[in-house]
């Protein structure tokens, strides 16, 4: 512990640390435009966008390298082409929420795995697991719904928000370590992205925002927004033992389907105006 810290009374040090944490909480902003679905919420953002983007590049490379080593990376060329074709229709629509997003360094890859999973890291690093496509027998429109949802997490910087929340918790631990003389632990950007993608769960608020933004992206890209509803109807059938809503960070299937139906109806005119819409 430094001489300066030793000279500050313990109660005074507690006050300084508490004020520092309060000042961190004051770092907030809004990461996206409202879009047609009207997503608008102040977010606590302590980690910089640059840190998260740079961390995502390294984290994504590590995930792909691991998949490649296991002969699980892009082993089905037709599905890879299918995913990238869908992404090519959705990515230009991201400008509705963020003008800079279409210029991100987007990547889309397929990982062979039985997991029902897909994700998008900060900066547009997308991965789909083969299990979610095959087990749910996904149509292109349903893939677009899932991809739009995951892209929306990145646009809205939910990972950055979760990392910031974790950092705030770490600030509390650092305060404790100062008071007790123990050293705090620092978390690098790559670790933050990994934790935000695979460990720290999205909140219900994050999931609802991504659902609503995702149906808009799909509709603008020429995919029927009601395909998002069919995705969750399929998901409900194969996950009958899922916990009730009050025990889960994710909305219950019934609640989610109801909300998606409402917002699919809201963005239906965007789909009907799309030059790629099919009926």
C-alpha positions in Angstrom: 0.0 0.0 0.0 1.5 3.4 -1.0 2.6 6.0 1.6 -0.3 8.4 0.4 -2.9 5.7 1.0 -1.4 4.9 4.4 -1.8 8.6 5.4 -5.5 8.7 4.6 -7.8 7.6 7.4 -9.7 4.4 6.6 -13.1 6.2 6.6 -11.7 8.9 4.3 -10.3 6.2 1.9 -13.8 4.5 1.9 -15.4 7.8 1.0 -12.9 8.4 -1.9 -13.4 4.9 -3.3 -17.2 5.3 -3.0 -17.2 8.6 -4.8 -15.0 7.1 -7.5 -17.5 4.3 -8.0 -20.4 6.8 -8.1 -18.6 8.7 -10.8 -18.2 5.5 -12.8 -21.9 4.9 -12.6 -22.4 8.3 -14.2 -20.7 7.2 -17.4 -23.7 6.5 -19.5 -25.0 6.9 -23.1 -27.1 5.5 -25.9 -25.4 3.4 -28.5 -28.0 3.3 -31.3 -30.7 5.2 -33.0 -34.3 4.3 -32.1 -35.3 2.6 -35.4 -38.9 1.8 -36.2 -39.2 -0.3 -33.1 -38.3 2.6 -30.8 -35.4 1.1 -28.7 -34.2 3.9 -26.5 -32.5 3.4 -23.1 -29.5 5.0 -21.3 -26.7 2.5 -20.8 -23.8 2.4 -18.4 -20.7 2.2 -20.5 -17.4 2.2 -18.6 -15.4 0.1 -21.1 -14.4 1.9 -24.4 -15.9 0.8 -27.7 -12.3 0.5 -29.1 -11.3 -1.8 -26.3 -14.2 -4.1 -26.9 -13.7 -4.2 -30.7 -10.0 -4.9 -30.4 -10.7 -7.6 -27.8 -13.3 -9.2 -30.0 -10.9 -9.5 -32.9 -8.5 -11.5 -30.7 -11.3 -13.5 -29.0 -12.9 -14.4 -32.3 -9.6 -15.5 -33.8 -9.1 -17.8 -30.7 -12.5 -19.3 -31.1 -12.0 -20.0 -34.8 -8.5 -21.4 -34.3 -9.9 -23.8 -31.7 -12.7 -24.9 -34.1 -10.3 -25.3 -36.9 -8.0 -27.5 -34.7 -11.0 -29.7 -34.0 -11.9 -29.8 -37.7 -15.2 -28.1 -36.8 -14.8 -24.8 -38.8 -16.8 -24.2 -41.9 -17.1 -27.9 -42.8 -20.3 -27.5 -44.7 -19.7 -25.0 -47.6 -23.3 -24.8 -48.6 -24.5 -23.7 -45.2 -21.6 -21.3 -44.9 -22.6 -19.7 -48.2 -26.2 -19.6 -47.0 -25.3 -17.8 -43.8 -23.1 -15.3 -45.6 -25.8 -14.6 -48.2 -28.2 -13.8 -45.4 -25.7 -11.6 -43.7 -25.1 -9.7 -46.9 -28.7 -8.7 -46.9 -28.9 -7.8 -43.2 -25.6 -5.9 -42.7 -26.5 -2.9 -45.0 -29.7 -2.5 -42.9 -27.7 -1.8 -39.7 -27.3 1.8 -40.8 -30.8 2.4 -39.5 -29.4 2.0 -36.0 -25.7 3.0 -36.4 -24.3 4.8 -39.4 -20.9 3.3 -38.9 -22.0 -0.3 -38.6 -22.1 -1.3 -42.3 -18.3 -0.5 -42.4 -17.5 -2.8 -39.5 -15.1 -5.7 -40.3 -17.9 -8.2 -40.4 -17.2 -12.0 -40.4 -19.6 -14.9 -40.6 -18.5 -18.5 -39.8 -20.0 -21.9 -39.1 -18.9 -24.1 -36.2 -19.9 -27.8 -36.2 -21.5 -28.4 -32.8 -24.7 -29.8 -31.4 -25.3 -26.6 -29.5 -28.4 -24.5 -30.2 -26.4 -21.4 -30.3 -25.3 -18.4 -32.4 -23.7 -15.1 -31.4 -22.2 -11.9 -32.6 -19.2 -10.3 -30.9 -18.5 -6.6 -30.8 -17.6 -5.2 -34.2 -19.6 -7.8 -36.2 -17.9 -11.1 -35.5 -20.7 -13.7 -36.1 -20.7 -17.5 -35.5 -23.5 -20.0 -36.0 -23.4 -23.5 -34.5 -24.6 -26.2 -36.9 -26.9 -27.6 -34.2 -29.2 -24.7 -34.2 -29.7 -24.9 -38.0 -30.2 -28.7 -38.2 -32.1 -29.4 -35.0 -34.6 -26.6 -35.7 -34.7 -27.2 -39.4 -34.3 -23.4 -39.9 -35.5 -21.7 -43.1 -33.5 -18.7 -44.5 -36.0 -16.4 -42.9 -35.6 -18.1 -39.5 -31.8 -17.9 -39.8 -32.2 -14.2 -40.6 -34.3 -13.7 -37.5 -31.7 -15.3 -35.3 -28.8 -13.5 -37.1 -30.7 -10.2 -36.8 -31.1 -10.8 -33.1 -27.4 -11.5 -32.6 -26.4 -8.6 -34.7 -28.6 -6.4 -32.6 -26.7 -7.4 -29.5 -23.6 -6.1 -31.1 -25.2 -2.9 -32.5 -26.6 -2.1 -29.0 -23.3 -3.0 -27.5 -24.8 -5.3 -24.9 -21.5 -7.0 -24.4 -19.8 -3.7 -23.7 -22.6 -2.9 -21.2 -22.2 -6.3 -19.5 -18.4 -5.9 -19.4 -19.0 -2.4 -17.8 -21.2 -3.9 -15.2 -18.6 -6.5 -14.4 -16.0 -3.7 -14.2 -18.1 -1.9 -11.8 -18.2 -5.0 -9.6 -14.5 -5.2 -10.0 -14.2 -1.6 -8.9 -16.0 -2.7 -5.7 -13.5 -5.5 -5.2 -10.6 -3.1 -5.9 -12.0 -0.8 -3.2 -12.1 -3.7 -0.9 -8.5 -4.8 -1.8 -7.3 -1.2 -1.1 -8.9 -1.2 2.3 -7.7 -4.7 3.2 -4.2 -4.4 1.5 -4.9 -7.1 -1.1 -4.2 -6.6 -4.7 -7.0 -6.3 -7.3 -7.2 -8.2 -10.5 -7.4 -6.5 -13.9 -9.3 -8.0 -16.8 -8.0 -7.5 -20.4 -10.2 -6.7 -23.3 -10.1 -10.2 -24.8 -11.1 -11.7 -21.5 -13.9 -9.2 -21.2 -15.3 -10.1 -24.7 -15.0 -13.8 -23.9 -16.9 -13.4 -20.7 -19.5 -11.1 -22.3 -20.1 -13.7 -25.1 -19.9 -17.0 -23.3 -20.3 -16.4 -19.5 -22.2 -13.3 -18.5 -25.8 -13.8 -19.5 -27.8 -11.2 -21.4 -30.5 -9.6 -19.2 -34.2 -9.8 -20.1 -33.9 -6.1 -21.2 -31.1 -7.0 -23.6 -33.0 -9.9 -25.0 -36.1 -7.9 -25.6 -34.2 -5.1 -27.3 -32.4 -7.6 -29.6 -35.6 -9.3 -30.4 -37.3 -6.1 -31.5 -34.3 -4.7 -33.4 -33.8 -8.1 -35.0 -37.2 -8.3 -36.5 -36.7 -4.8 -38.0 -33.3 -5.8 -39.5 -34.9 -8.9 -41.0 -37.9 -7.0 -42.4 -35.7 -4.4 -44.0 -33.5 -7.1 -45.5 -36.6 -8.7 -47.2 -37.2 -11.5 -44.7 -40.7 -12.0 -43.2 -40.5 -10.7 -39.6 -43.0 -13.3 -38.5 -40.2 -15.9 -39.0 -38.9 -14.8 -35.7 -42.1 -16.0 -34.1 -41.8 -19.4 -35.7 -38.2 -19.7 -34.4 -39.4 -19.4 -30.8 -42.4 -21.7 -31.4 -39.9 -24.3 -32.5 -37.6 -23.5 -29.6 -40.5 -23.9 -27.2 -41.3 -27.4 -28.5 -37.8 -28.7 -27.9 -37.3 -27.0 -24.5 -40.4 -27.9 -22.6 -38.4 -28.2 -19.4 -37.2 -24.7 -19.5 -37.5 -22.8 -16.2 -40.4 -20.4 -15.7 -39.8 -16.7 -16.6 -39.2 -15.5 -13.0 -36.3 -17.9 -12.7 -34.6 -17.0 -15.9 -32.8 -14.0 -17.3 -34.5 -14.7 -20.6 -38.2 -14.0 -21.3 -40.4 -17.0 -21.1 -41.3 -18.5 -24.5 -44.9 -17.4 -24.4 -44.0 -13.8 -23.4 -41.3 -13.7 -26.1 -43.6 -15.0 -28.8 -46.3 -12.5 -27.9 -43.8 -9.6 -28.0 -42.3 -10.7 -31.2 -45.7 -11.1 -32.8 -46.5 -7.5 -31.8 -43.3 -6.1 -33.3 -43.4 -8.3 -36.4 -46.7 -6.6 -37.1 -45.2 -3.2 -36.5 -42.4 -3.7 -39.0 -44.4 -5.6 -41.6 -44.7 -2.5 -43.8 -40.9 -2.4 -44.0 -40.9 -6.0 -45.3 -43.6 -5.2 -47.8 -41.6 -2.3 -49.1 -38.4 -4.3 -49.4 -37.3 -5.1 -53.0 -36.2 -8.5 -51.8 -39.5 -9.4 -50.1 -41.0 -12.8 -51.1 -44.6 -13.9 -50.6 
